[in-house]
Amino acid sequence: MSEACLFVLGATHHSAPVEVREKLAVESESALRGELASVAGLRELAVLNTCNRVEFYGVAANESAVESVQAVYCARQKFEVGQFESIRIRLTGREAALHLFEVASGLDSQLVGENEIFGQVKDAYAAAQASGSTGAVLNRLFQKAFQAAKHVRTNTGISSGRVSVANVAVDLAANIFGNLADVKVLVLGTGEIGEGTAKAFKSRGAEDLAVSGRRIERASEVAGGLGAGTVRFEEIDSHLASYDVIVCSTAAPTTIVSAAAISAAMRRRPARPLLLIDLALPRDVEAAAADLQNVFLYNLDDLARIAESNRMAREAEIARCRELLSHRATGLWEHVQRHLSSGSNGTSDPHGPGI
């Protein structure tokens, strides 16, 4: 890289399984951005940190700046640089632009066509803008990515079918229990994913629902909108035996449901299966729970494999989306090249002064 260039650096579900992504997940994005602000030659930066990916989008003056981003990140995560390089993605120029277009559109997701990623990309861009780390290049890149994502979702069938995590989770429960009317469901976590999953169960006939979260006020708010009950977060273990499906989607830094607690619960309900759906990263449920008799534990990677059949049914739409996005990425990159060749560092851009 002999001149300033757009780049993306990171790791995703394609090469990093859930146990690795747990180690890569950034706990404090603002603190990390603060550390990266001192990297010489790094002109612009945005961090996309989700359950399925940690990616750095930026403009670097030279190769060493990108290497420094990697070094700072790996040091902060206590992750071996060599191991990171074995699983990372690293793209520049047009390919970096196309990658963001595909991410924002849901094409690069574990569940191809899912909608949640669009909001996550918007949040990442907003945080970067607020921190003053974007400039002319990233501002244009992200705005064009949002336009491209809306275009393909409006003009193709990429989002048709059950492609959300919530819907796949409900399908899984239906396959195990059949009619969901008599199934008792507990949702741990009151964020967007937890609330969305609770609504999906409700819409498919589940009538006995309960919600739990660290903030009882928020749990009561979510439960009220669903006609559901609440369980106090600190009393979860004592209630596990009462539920057939437990959906976990908290932001806890460590597991909150232990294998020992599940084992104790199963002794009180040995004849009835227990379905645990862990949508959190880091994971909420201790992995050893999967070894217990009559317990079915599924994490994000498991749900993605189940959803693969939906993806195969939409291969033609996926190919059409990629063609549309490729054309748009080429047009954007031609504009960005002219900007970078002019020697501008983005500081004159009214939407972001650059890092």
C-alpha positions in Angstrom: 0.0 0.0 0.0 2.1 2.9 -1.3 -0.6 5.6 -1.0 -3.7 6.3 1.2 -6.3 3.6 0.8 -9.7 2.5 2.0 -9.4 -0.8 4.0 -11.4 -3.3 6.0 -9.8 -5.5 8.6 -11.5 -8.0 10.9 -12.9 -11.4 11.6 -16.3 -12.9 11.0 -18.4 -16.0 11.4 -17.1 -17.3 8.1 -13.7 -18.2 9.7 -14.2 -17.7 13.4 -16.5 -20.0 15.3 -18.5 -18.7 18.2 -15.9 -19.7 20.8 -13.3 -17.6 19.0 -15.7 -14.7 18.4 -16.3 -14.5 22.1 -12.6 -13.7 22.6 -12.6 -11.2 19.7 -15.8 -9.3 20.9 -15.0 -5.7 21.9 -16.3 -4.8 25.4 -15.8 -1.1 25.1 -15.7 0.3 21.5 -15.2 3.8 22.7 -12.1 2.8 24.7 -10.7 1.0 21.7 -11.3 3.9 19.4 -9.4 6.1 21.9 -6.4 3.8 21.7 -6.5 3.6 17.9 -6.7 7.4 17.7 -2.9 7.5 18.4 -2.1 5.2 15.4 0.1 7.2 13.0 -1.3 7.4 9.5 -4.8 6.3 10.4 -7.0 9.0 8.9 -10.5 7.6 9.4 -12.0 4.7 11.3 -15.3 3.0 12.1 -15.7 -0.2 14.2 -18.5 -2.7 13.5 -18.8 -5.0 16.5 -21.7 -7.6 16.5 -22.3 -11.2 17.5 -21.0 -12.4 14.1 -18.1 -9.9 13.3 -15.6 -7.4 14.5 -14.5 -5.2 11.6 -12.5 -2.0 11.3 -13.3 0.2 8.3 -10.8 2.9 7.7 -8.6 5.1 5.6 -4.9 4.6 6.1 -2.0 6.6 4.8 0.2 3.5 4.5 0.5 -0.2 5.2 2.1 0.2 8.6 -1.0 2.1 9.9 -3.2 -1.0 9.1 -0.7 -3.2 10.8 -0.8 -1.0 13.8 -4.6 -1.2 14.0 -4.3 -5.0 14.1 -1.5 -4.9 16.7 -3.5 -2.5 19.0 -6.6 -4.6 18.7 -5.0 -7.9 19.3 -3.1 -6.6 22.3 -6.3 -5.2 23.8 -8.1 -8.5 23.3 -5.1 -10.6 24.5 -5.3 -12.5 21.2 -2.3 -13.8 19.3 -1.5 -11.8 16.2 -0.6 -15.0 14.3 -3.9 -16.6 15.2 -5.8 -13.5 14.2 -4.1 -13.4 10.8 -5.1 -17.0 10.2 -8.8 -16.1 10.4 -9.0 -12.4 9.5 -10.4 -10.7 6.4 -8.3 -7.9 5.0 -9.6 -6.0 1.9 -8.7 -2.7 0.3 -10.2 -0.4 -2.3 -13.2 -1.5 -4.2 -13.3 -4.9 -2.5 -13.5 -3.2 0.9 -16.4 -1.0 -0.3 -18.2 -4.0 -1.8 -17.8 -5.9 1.4 -19.5 -3.2 3.4 -22.3 -3.1 0.9 -22.9 -6.8 1.2 -22.7 -6.6 5.0 -25.3 -3.8 5.3 -27.6 -5.6 2.8 -27.5 -8.9 4.9 -25.7 -10.8 2.1 -22.7 -11.5 4.3 -24.7 -12.5 7.4 -25.0 -16.0 9.0 -28.7 -15.8 8.1 -28.5 -14.3 4.6 -31.1 -11.6 4.2 -31.6 -10.8 7.9 -32.6 -7.3 8.7 -30.8 -6.7 12.1 -27.4 -6.0 10.6 -28.6 -2.9 8.8 -29.4 -1.2 12.1 -26.1 -2.4 13.6 -24.1 -0.9 10.7 -26.0 2.4 11.1 -25.3 2.4 14.8 -21.6 1.7 14.2 -21.4 4.6 11.7 -23.3 7.0 14.1 -20.8 6.1 16.9 -17.8 6.8 14.6 -19.3 10.1 13.5 -20.0 11.1 17.1 -16.4 10.3 18.1 -15.1 12.4 15.2 -13.3 9.5 13.5 -15.0 9.6 10.1 -14.1 11.9 7.2 -15.0 12.4 3.6 -14.3 8.8 2.5 -16.1 6.9 5.2 -19.0 9.3 5.3 -19.6 8.7 1.6 -18.9 4.9 1.9 -21.5 4.3 4.7 -24.1 6.6 3.2 -23.8 4.8 -0.2 -23.9 1.4 1.7 -27.2 2.3 3.3 -28.6 3.4 -0.1 -27.4 0.2 -1.7 -28.9 -2.0 1.1 -32.3 -0.3 0.8 -32.2 -0.7 -3.0 -31.6 -4.4 -3.0 -34.1 -5.1 -0.2 -36.7 -3.1 -2.1 -36.0 -4.6 -5.6 -35.1 -8.2 -4.8 -36.4 -11.1 -2.7 -33.3 -11.3 -0.5 -35.3 -10.9 2.7 -38.2 -13.3 1.8 -38.7 -16.4 4.0 -37.8 -16.9 7.6 -34.4 -15.4 7.8 -34.3 -13.8 11.3 -32.7 -15.4 14.3 -36.1 -15.1 16.1 -38.0 -17.0 13.4 -35.4 -19.7 13.1 -35.5 -20.1 16.9 -39.3 -20.5 16.8 -39.2 -23.0 14.0 -36.7 -25.0 16.1 -39.1 -25.0 19.1 -42.0 -26.1 16.8 -40.0 -29.0 15.5 -39.3 -30.3 19.0 -42.6 -29.6 20.7 -45.1 -29.3 17.9 -47.9 -27.0 18.8 -46.5 -24.1 20.8 -49.7 -23.2 22.6 -48.8 -25.4 25.7 -45.1 -24.6 25.6 -43.8 -22.3 28.4 -41.1 -19.9 27.2 -38.7 -17.8 29.2 -36.7 -15.0 27.5 -33.5 -13.8 29.3 -32.6 -10.4 27.9 -34.6 -7.3 27.1 -32.7 -5.9 24.1 -33.9 -5.9 20.5 -33.1 -9.6 19.9 -34.7 -10.8 23.1 -37.9 -8.7 22.6 -38.1 -9.7 18.9 -37.8 -13.4 19.8 -40.5 -13.1 22.4 -42.8 -11.5 19.8 -42.0 -14.2 17.4 -43.0 -16.9 19.9 -46.2 -15.0 20.7 -47.1 -14.7 17.0 -46.7 -18.4 16.5 -49.1 -19.4 19.3 -47.0 -19.5 22.5 -49.3 -18.2 25.3 -47.2 -18.8 28.4 -44.3 -16.3 28.2 -42.1 -14.7 30.7 -39.3 -12.1 30.4 -36.3 -11.5 32.6 -33.5 -8.9 32.6 -31.1 -7.2 34.9 -33.4 -4.2 35.0 -36.8 -5.3 36.3 -38.4 -2.1 35.0 -37.3 -2.8 31.4 -38.3 -6.5 31.7 -41.8 -5.4 33.0 -42.1 -3.0 30.0 -41.3 -5.7 27.5 -43.5 -8.2 29.2 -46.4 -5.8 29.4 -46.4 -5.4 25.6 -46.7 -9.1 25.2 -49.1 -10.0 28.0 -46.3 -12.0 29.5 -45.0 -12.4 33.1 -41.6 -11.5 34.5 -39.0 -13.4 36.4 -36.5 -11.6 38.6 -33.0 -12.0 37.1 -31.4 -13.1 40.4 -33.9 -15.9 40.7 -33.4 -17.4 37.3 -31.9 -20.7 38.5 -34.9 -21.5 40.7 -37.3 -21.1 37.8 -35.5 -23.1 35.1 -37.4 -26.2 35.6 -40.7 -24.4 35.0 -40.0 -23.7 31.3 -39.7 -25.7 28.1 -37.9 -23.2 26.1 -35.3 -20.7 27.4 -34.0 -18.0 25.0 -30.9 -16.2 26.2 -29.8 -12.9 24.7 -28.2 -10.9 27.4 -25.1 -8.7 27.2 -23.5 -10.4 30.2 -19.7 -10.7 29.9 -19.8 -14.3 31.2 -22.2 -17.3 31.3 -25.4 -16.7 33.4 -26.9 -20.2 33.1 -24.6 -23.0 34.3 -24.7 -26.7 33.4 -25.1 -27.4 37.1 -28.2 -25.3 37.3 -29.7 -27.0 34.2 -28.8 -30.4 35.6 -30.7 -29.5 38.8 -33.7 -28.3 36.8 -33.8 -31.5 34.8 -34.0 -33.6 37.9 -37.3 -31.9 38.5 -38.6 -32.4 34.9 -36.9 -35.6 33.7 -39.6 -36.7 31.2 -39.9 -33.4 29.4 -37.2 -31.9 27.1 -35.7 -28.5 27.6 -34.7 -26.4 24.7 -32.0 -23.7 25.3 -31.5 -21.2 22.5 -28.4 -19.1 23.2 -28.3 -16.0 21.0 -25.7 -14.1 23.1 -22.1 -13.4 22.5 -20.3 -14.0 24.8 -22.6 -17.1 25.3 -25.1 -17.0 28.2 -25.3 -20.8 28.6 -22.4 -23.0 29.7 -21.5 -25.3 26.8 -21.5 -28.4 29.0 -25.3 -28.2 29.3 -25.5 -29.7 25.9 -24.2 -33.0 27.3 -27.2 -33.4 29.7 -29.9 -35.9 28.8 -33.0 -34.5 27.2 -31.4 -31.0 26.9 -31.1 -29.4 23.5 -28.7 -26.4 23.3 -28.3 -24.3 20.2 -26.1 -21.3 19.7 -25.8 -18.7 17.0 -23.7 -21.0 14.7 -26.1 -23.8 15.2 -29.1 -21.7 14.1 -27.1 -20.5 11.0 -26.6 -24.1 9.9 -30.3 -24.8 10.3 -31.1 -21.7 8.2 -28.9 -22.8 5.4 -31.9 -24.5 3.6 -33.6 -21.1 3.4 -30.5 -19.6 1.8 -30.3 -22.4 -0.9 -33.9 -21.5 -1.9 -32.8 -17.9 -2.5 -29.6 -18.5 -4.5 -30.9 -16.7 -7.6 -31.9 -13.6 -5.6 -28.5 -13.6 -3.8 -26.7 -13.7 -7.1 -28.9 -10.8 -8.4 -28.1 -8.8 -5.2 -24.4 -9.3 -5.6 -24.5 -8.0 -9.2 -26.4 -4.9 -8.2 -24.0 -4.2 -5.3 -20.9 -4.8 -7.4 -22.0 -2.2 -9.9 -22.7 0.4 -7.1 -19.4 -0.4 -5.4 -17.4 0.2 -8.6 -19.1 3.6 -9.0 -18.3 4.6 -5.4 -14.7 3.4 -5.6 -14.0 5.5 -8.7 -15.1 8.5 -6.8 -13.1 7.6 -3.7 -10.0 7.0 -5.8 -10.2 10.5 -7.2 -10.5 11.9 -3.7 -7.6 9.9 -2.3 -5.4 10.8 -5.3 -6.0 14.4 -4.7 -4.2 14.1 -1.4 -7.2 15.2 0.8 -7.2 13.7 4.3 -11.0 14.3 4.7 -10.6 17.0 7.3 -12.6 19.4 5.2 -15.6 17.2 5.2 -18.5 18.8 7.3 -19.7 15.4 8.6 -16.5 14.3 10.1 -13.0 15.7 10.7 -11.1 12.4 10.4 -9.4 10.6 13.1 
